[in-house]
Amino acid sequence: MKVGILGGGITGVAIQRFLDHDSMVLEADDQPGGLCRTFFKDGFGYDLGGHILFSKKERVNELVNQLLGDNINQCRRANKILYGDRYVKYPFENDLGSLAPEDAYDCLIGYLRNDFSGSVTNLREWAYATFGKGISEKYFIPYNEKIWNISADELGLDFVERIPKPPMEDVVRSALGIETEGYVHQLYFRYPREGGVESLVRSLVDARSRIICNYRVTIAQRTENGWEVSNGEEVHRFDRLVVAFPIHEAVKCFPEIPEEVRRAVEGLRYNSMRVVLVGVGNETLLDKSAVYIPDPSVVTHRVCFMGFFSDRLVPPGNSSLIAEVTTNPGDGVHELSDEQLTYRVVDDLDRIGILDAEDVVVTDVQRLKYAYPVYTHGYRENKATVHRYFAEQGIDLCGRFAEFDYINSDVCLDRAMALADRLNSVS
Ligand SMILES: Cc1cc2nc3c(=O)[nH]c(=O)nc-3n(C[C@H](O)[C@H](O)[C@H](O)COP(=O)(O)OP(=O)(O)OC[C@H]3O[C@@H](n4cnc5c(N)ncnc54)[C@H](O)[C@@H]3O)c2cc1C
């Protein structure tokens, strides 16, 4: 059996690595990696948004260890939230004692005396029901409305499964200034010493790999014995297909997709993102892993300090951050040129004291069309319609935007291994 793997992000490359059958990866870009690529400019390395390696799945942790070998930095999270002019340890509810006393009081009393009643149907209501008024209004809702670029009322409850609920003891302890940690599954993480997160993808490529780059699939058509895939110039034939690239792009390639499935795909909302690298000629951007910024007047929602993850990503004596900016057509930010956005990012970060604009020595920008699947109302039904159709066609969907699931690279690896196992048992 010959398997066509459409899309050469970490998922597509990993499927091929674990597949016993003959296979070919077809990748639109000039290199594999997708969202796990790493870029370099003037000696400053950066990923497409802050990427860290951690997993609740032991087999994935073992795989990452085996793939990266010595090329691993062990890191401990040092994420902060910038609230007003104060840095609060992430997650917010685990460090209320770092707030001004009146803010800490609002958060604590709102949490303990939570008078939210009624049904919970969206993220806003869920926040009030879970955290109370203070935490919801000061941090949780403004931050989420920035990253998702949509009102919290429009986000459904499928999303909240990912958010750990803090134990009450932690919230009270933190408000009293007693050290607590939340989201402990990602407190310690790994990161490649050399080459950024892309080195994980590179380590999946071996002598058996067959990855065709600069090949943008435009048509995938069923034939008598299998599938014909084309980029408009060159045709490849396969017995079986795996879609490992965004479903919104995939539906354009299959001519016979029913209207109902097309509409379901249109109903799946995604956010685009621009990642702005800012390098400075000093070592001021090294002491934190990331800063979350709920303030709506600041264009970026999160900045990540690349030199914190690995000193090989910044030239000696320098440091850098990447600013993540969510965009959607029509929001006024999407329409900015890269130069305009960079100016705005640097100006904002200077104003809130994260860097000094005069120290900037390098900037760069990457655009991601597909950055975050957004779990709006109707997400589950639309996704089910799409998955059902592709399953009926005998086509496997695998990966973040193929499955349209808000998953990290560790889950992509896990699902790639599971799919390869399943296909290996088919002759
Ligand atoms: C801001 C941000 C932060 C993140 N942080 C983390 C983190 O901390 N830890 C973590 O583990 N994960 C993180 N992730 C998630 C991780 O990047 C993704 O889960 C993973 O990279 C998805 O891999 P994929 O192969 O499924 O999809 P993609 O990386 O999207 O790969 C799809 C591939 O298909 C190709 N393609 C598109 N159209 C076509 C076509 N027509 N023909 C052929 N090829 C095509 C694309 O070029 C791309 O290479 C983060 C993601 C973002 C955006």
The ligand as a MOL file (V3000), in Angstrom:
LIG
                    3D

  0  0  0     0  0            999 V3000
M  V30 BEGIN CTAB
M  V30 COUNTS 53 58 0 0 0
M  V30 BEGIN ATOM
M  V30 1 C 1.2180 30.4910 18.9650 0
M  V30 2 C 1.3300 29.0060 19.1100 0
M  V30 3 C 1.9180 28.4670 20.2360 0
M  V30 4 C 2.0420 27.0830 20.3820 0
M  V30 5 N 2.6670 26.5980 21.4840 0
M  V30 6 C 2.8780 25.2790 21.5740 0
M  V30 7 C 3.6120 24.7460 22.6820 0
M  V30 8 O 4.0180 25.4790 23.5700 0
M  V30 9 N 3.8580 23.4140 22.7100 0
M  V30 10 C 3.4250 22.5930 21.7250 0
M  V30 11 O 3.7000 21.3960 21.7880 0
M  V30 12 N 2.6880 23.0430 20.6980 0
M  V30 13 C 2.4040 24.3590 20.5980 0
M  V30 14 N 1.6730 24.8560 19.5530 0
M  V30 15 C 0.9630 23.9140 18.6740 0
M  V30 16 C 1.8150 23.2490 17.6080 0
M  V30 17 O 2.5200 24.2270 16.8730 0
M  V30 18 C 0.8620 22.4990 16.6760 0
M  V30 19 O 0.0110 21.6590 17.4130 0
M  V30 20 C 1.5800 21.6300 15.6510 0
M  V30 21 O 2.6990 22.2670 15.1250 0
M  V30 22 C 0.5840 21.2870 14.5380 0
M  V30 23 O 1.2230 20.4660 13.5940 0
M  V30 24 P 0.4440 19.9200 12.3320 0
M  V30 25 O 1.4340 19.1580 11.5320 0
M  V30 26 O -0.7840 19.2230 12.7380 0
M  V30 27 O -0.0650 21.1860 11.5160 0
M  V30 28 P 0.7560 22.3430 10.8020 0
M  V30 29 O 1.9700 22.6690 11.5440 0
M  V30 30 O -0.2520 23.4210 10.5520 0
M  V30 31 O 1.1990 21.6830 9.4210 0
M  V30 32 C 0.4070 21.6590 8.2730 0
M  V30 33 C 1.3240 21.6600 7.0800 0
M  V30 34 O 0.5260 21.5680 5.8760 0
M  V30 35 C 1.1300 22.3970 4.8990 0
M  V30 36 N 0.0940 22.7200 3.8980 0
M  V30 37 C -0.8990 23.6410 3.9590 0
M  V30 38 N -1.6220 23.6300 2.8240 0
M  V30 39 C -1.0840 22.6540 2.0380 0
M  V30 40 C -1.3960 22.1570 0.7390 0
M  V30 41 N -2.4260 22.6300 0.0140 0
M  V30 42 N -0.6230 21.1710 0.2230 0
M  V30 43 C 0.4220 20.6590 0.9480 0
M  V30 44 N 0.7540 21.1030 2.1780 0
M  V30 45 C 0.0040 22.0850 2.7150 0
M  V30 46 C 1.6230 23.6040 5.6870 0
M  V30 47 O 2.6120 24.2920 4.9700 0
M  V30 48 C 2.1470 22.9450 6.9670 0
M  V30 49 O 3.5050 22.6190 6.8570 0
M  V30 50 C 1.5320 26.2280 19.3750 0
M  V30 51 C 0.9470 26.7670 18.2260 0
M  V30 52 C 0.8270 28.1450 18.0950 0
M  V30 53 C 0.1940 28.7140 16.8470 0
M  V30 END ATOM
M  V30 BEGIN BOND
M  V30 1 1 1 2
M  V30 2 1 2 3
M  V30 3 2 2 52
M  V30 4 2 3 4
M  V30 5 1 4 5
M  V30 6 1 4 50
M  V30 7 2 5 6
M  V30 8 1 6 7
M  V30 9 1 6 13
M  V30 10 2 7 8
M  V30 11 1 7 9
M  V30 12 1 9 10
M  V30 13 2 10 11
M  V30 14 1 10 12
M  V30 15 2 12 13
M  V30 16 1 13 14
M  V30 17 1 14 15
M  V30 18 1 14 50
M  V30 19 1 15 16
M  V30 20 1 16 17
M  V30 21 1 16 18
M  V30 22 1 18 19
M  V30 23 1 18 20
M  V30 24 1 20 21
M  V30 25 1 20 22
M  V30 26 1 22 23
M  V30 27 1 23 24
M  V30 28 2 24 25
M  V30 29 1 24 26
M  V30 30 1 24 27
M  V30 31 1 27 28
M  V30 32 2 28 29
M  V30 33 1 28 30
M  V30 34 1 28 31
M  V30 35 1 31 32
M  V30 36 1 32 33
M  V30 37 1 33 34
M  V30 38 1 33 48
M  V30 39 1 34 35
M  V30 40 1 35 36
M  V30 41 1 35 46
M  V30 42 1 36 37
M  V30 43 1 36 45
M  V30 44 2 37 38
M  V30 45 1 38 39
M  V30 46 1 39 40
M  V30 47 2 39 45
M  V30 48 1 40 41
M  V30 49 2 40 42
M  V30 50 1 42 43
M  V30 51 2 43 44
M  V30 52 1 44 45
M  V30 53 1 46 47
M  V30 54 1 46 48
M  V30 55 1 48 49
M  V30 56 2 50 51
M  V30 57 1 51 52
M  V30 58 1 52 53
M  V30 END BOND
M  V30 END CTAB
M  END
